[in-house]
Amino acid sequence: MNIFALLFSIFIFVILIFIILIILLFKNKLNFPLAHKEEFQRRKWPYRKKDYLFSVAELKFYKILKQIIYGELTIFAKVRLADVVYIPKYYSNNKYNFYRIQAKHIDYLICSNDRIKPLIAIELDDSSHNMPDRQKRDKFLEDMLEDAKLPLVRIKVSLSYDIENIKKQLKKYI
């Protein structure tokens, strides 16, 4: 056997090993573990309940809000903008304007207890609000809510909150 035949055999062997490894890798990625596959096949839809509605920061702030307005008003969280504001029928481009808000939400909405009238929108701003695309969304939200006559209060995420300061910010609009 000459050297070229030996090198060619080694080359073919290495290629075969490489192909087998790729097949095994993709087989594991594409196959569900058996328990998940059986569960998936039994269900009609791919949706699952989330373990928690709030992030840790959102839950912490929600508890602060409950302390501040206990019993006086109602707090709603993660409210879709399209459920808070509307576009009068006489405006042109209604669909376009609706599509701009249909998938957006505000973090918290403070409402009256009697008629559940929206009083204050609250946005909890974390570091993502420093990103240019998020700042553009924030500006749209501010302008849109101002035009709709719904006050927007922005609160920066914090390890601890000054409850009296938050009370002052909210009392301006209640």
Secondary structure, DSSP 4 states (H G I P E B T S, - for coil): --HHHHHHHHHHHHHHHHHHHHHHHHHHHHSPPHHHHHHHHH-SS-----S-SS-HHHHHHHHHHHHHHTTTEEEEEEEEGGGT----TTSS-HHHHHHHHTT-EEEEEEEETTT--EEEEEEEE-GGGGSHHHHHHHHHHHHHHHHTT--EEEEE--SS--HHHHHHHHHTT-
